[in-house]
Amino acid sequence: MRTNHHYDDENDKYFISVSTNSSTLITVLTLSNGYQVDFGLPNSMRHILGFNSAVYTTNYQESENVVNIMNINSILVNIDIITGSYISGRMQPVIYSFFPNVSPGYKIGRNCHI
């Protein structure tokens, strides 16, 4: 994101940030610099993150529903600047893969930036 200038170097923060409220088990979406997130697209992560099918444009938005990550078997983190990773014998830009296996409320305790 920094390379593509989707990062605020002056304030050292991302323009789109996804975090959680572990007390309520909801997702917190923080937007800046005029960015928006479209969860109306097919195959978006809205169901997992608890958002409705909508375009979010406000600076601070909490998901309408609780996080639904318990039915996730594995998570692949892709990035288009690497090579040399394989999935099922095919080269893919996977930087990390893991299988979450913890109790409810624990999986959403980390921040991520998209």
C-alpha positions in Angstrom: 0.0 0.0 0.0 2.8 2.4 0.7 4.4 1.8 -2.7 1.1 2.6 -4.4 0.7 5.8 -2.2 -2.3 4.4 -0.3 -0.6 5.3 2.9 -0.2 8.5 4.8 3.5 8.9 5.3 3.2 12.1 7.3 0.9 10.6 9.9 2.2 7.0 9.6 -1.2 5.4 9.0 -3.1 3.6 6.3 -6.0 5.2 4.5 -8.2 2.1 5.1 -7.9 0.3 8.4 -9.9 -2.7 9.6 -9.9 -3.4 13.3 -12.2 -5.0 15.9 -14.1 -4.3 19.0 -13.5 -7.5 21.0 -16.2 -6.6 23.6 -19.0 -6.5 21.0 -17.4 -8.8 18.4 -17.9 -6.3 15.6 -15.6 -4.9 12.9 -14.5 -1.3 12.9 -13.7 0.2 9.5 -11.8 3.5 9.5 -11.4 5.5 6.2 -9.5 8.6 5.5 -8.3 10.7 2.5 -11.7 10.2 0.7 -11.3 6.4 0.4 -14.4 4.2 0.3 -15.1 0.4 0.6 -17.6 -1.3 -1.6 -19.0 -4.4 0.1 -21.8 -4.7 -2.5 -19.5 -6.6 -4.9 -19.9 -10.3 -5.3 -17.5 -12.5 -3.2 -16.5 -9.6 -0.9 -15.5 -10.2 2.7 -18.6 -8.4 4.0 -20.2 -11.6 5.4 -17.1 -12.5 7.3 -16.5 -8.9 8.6 -20.2 -8.4 9.5 -21.1 -5.6 7.1 -24.2 -5.3 4.9 -24.1 -5.0 1.1 -23.3 -1.3 0.8 -20.6 1.3 -0.1 -19.0 2.7 3.0 -17.7 6.3 2.8 -17.8 7.7 6.4 -14.5 8.0 8.3 -15.6 5.6 11.0 -18.1 2.7 10.5 -19.0 -0.2 12.8 -20.3 -3.4 11.2 -24.0 -4.0 11.5 -23.5 -7.6 12.4 -21.0 -9.6 14.5 -17.9 -11.0 12.9 -18.6 -14.4 11.3 -15.1 -15.9 11.0 -15.9 -19.1 12.9 -16.8 -21.0 9.7 -13.5 -20.1 8.0 -11.2 -23.1 7.5 -8.1 -21.3 6.2 -6.9 -17.9 5.3 -4.5 -17.1 2.5 -2.8 -13.8 2.4 -1.9 -12.8 -1.2 0.4 -10.0 -2.3 1.3 -9.3 -5.9 5.0 -8.4 -5.3 6.3 -11.9 -4.5 6.9 -15.1 -6.4 7.9 -18.6 -5.6 4.9 -19.7 -3.6 2.7 -22.7 -4.7 -0.9 -23.8 -4.0 -1.9 -27.2 -5.3 1.1 -27.2 -7.6 0.4 -23.8 -9.2 2.5 -20.7 -8.6 0.5 -18.2 -6.6 1.4 -14.9 -4.8 0.8 -16.2 -1.3 2.8 -14.7 1.5 1.1 -16.4 4.4 -1.4 -19.2 5.0 -2.9 -20.3 8.3 -5.7 -22.3 9.8 -7.5 -20.5 12.6 -8.5 -22.8 15.4 -9.5 -20.8 18.5 -12.6 -20.1 20.6 -15.1 -17.3 19.6 -13.9 -13.8 20.2 -10.3 -14.7 20.0 -10.0 -14.7 16.2 -10.9 -11.0 15.9 -8.3 -9.6 18.3 -5.8 -8.3 15.8 -5.8 -5.3 13.5 -5.3 -5.5 9.8 -4.9 -2.9 7.1 -6.3 -3.4 3.6 
